[in-house]
Amino acid sequence: MLIIKKLPIILLFTLCAGVSLASGAQESRTSTEDAEKDWGVYTQLTYVNQWHNSFRAPYAADNSMDSASRNNQTADITLMIGRRIGRQGELWLNPEIDQGFGLSNTLGMAGFPSGEAYKVGQNRPYPRLPRAFFRQTVNLSGENEQVEAAVNQLSSTRTANNLIFTAGHFSVTDIFDNNTYAHDPRSDFLNWSIIDAGSFDYAADAWGFTNGMTIEWNQGSWTWRGGLFQMSEVPNAKVTGLHLNHRSMVSEIEKRYELNGHPGKFKLLAFVNRAMMGSYQDAVLLGQQTGAVPDTALVRKMDTNKGIALNVEQELSADAGVFLRISSNSGQKEAYEFTDMSKSISGGVVVQGNRWGRSDDKMGIGFAHNMLSSDAKAYFTAGGMGILIGDGKMNYGAESVLEWFYSFQLNKNWKLSLDYQHAANPAYNRDRGPITFYGLRLHAEM
């Protein structure tokens, strides 16, 4: 049933990963000699194959998901190179090669089923530089703590209370809206509205990255984060140049705690986007006056969109934890960068496999319930198009997603995951679907 059309690129990735593995092995042999290395070099590769069944669809438009059975693949390989600058500074570059497309060219659902699929794609491998950033830590007070080396992080010693500054080209969600159990489409859930707060319309180009600067203040069991980011000049487009004419401001407060001896986190995030954006209501009104399909591009002006997101994670035992996200934005303006969503609630549970004798395996089950505002409903019902959705008309119903994944740890570096998703009312349309998605993911880190 699974058709792998791009096997040669995966073989190429494997060869590249093998070279990196040899380099990583040499570094691990010397890690005990120097706890704080001046260089960090890592490689990751991820291949995702997704397909869906044919489903009921009495009508369709430009942004509809293809109702015939479809199969698509995405693949990427990334080299993460870090260099220590001074005592507490780090410079990281992440050159990457991508290939492939999301299902239906990443259209047809607000909670799209693959976080490894971008809004653009190519049949042939193409290079990118998704991350190029500098991070500086400033010690304040408290006991010294050891920071372990990891991807995009050099080992270091810092005080418990500190400031961390980051600037450059990276993803807003590298810093904000993190969650231990649902945030990484390369190793846990895949659905957009489960790995991120669905209504958090964060600044990003079509691949999910942008220019920005952030500050994090860690003090005891609290952390405050603030960020200023560049938005694209046109919704869902490339971020070009270096300016803040179109900008996003993000603030997040985090509280760490223990419940019955098990750690948990509570985060509250707020964002304000300022850019040339269209009002759903203005677009519908203009469409009625001209007898045309509403189009937010025709009514854009410098305006503001605001939103909030609640993010909770709680360990239940040493090998299990739960998560919950609730997010909302004004719902009056067009979605600008992420996806067409006014409100969303998602959550789930993740369990490690030691309960059944496979300690390095992982299994998760999650859900998302995504909604539109009344203004957005009127716009899409009248035939309007958004970032990811637009069926020409709409019989509104909340978009609901159920996802299950199981990740097999094949060896120290390689993981193979199975993924299942069931979506009701795709693109908020009761007249289409439901859709069942099946996924296979191969991932390696070295």
Secondary structure, 3 states (H helix, E strand, C coil): CCCCCCHHHHHHHHHHHHHHHHHHHHHHHCCCCCCCCCEEEEEEEEEEEEEECCCCCCCCCCCCCCCCCEEEEEEEEEEEEEEEECCCEEEEEEEEEEEECCHHHCCCCCCCCCCCCCCCCEEEEEEEEEEEEEEEEEEEEEEEEEECCECCECCEEEEEEEEEEEEEEECHHHHCCCCCCCCCCCCCCCCHHHHCCCCCCCCCCCCCCEEEEEEEEEECCEEEEEEEEECCCCCCCCCCCCCCCCEEEEEEEEEEEEECCEEEEEEEEEEEEEEEECEHHHHHHHHHHHCCCCCHHHHCEEEEEEEEEEEEEEEEECCEEEEEEEEEECCCECCCCCCCCCEEEEEEEEEEHHHHCCCCCEEEEEEEEEECCHHHHHHHHCCCCCCCCCCCCCCECCEEEEEEEEEEECCCCEEEEEEEEEEECHHHECCCCCEEEEEEEEEEEC
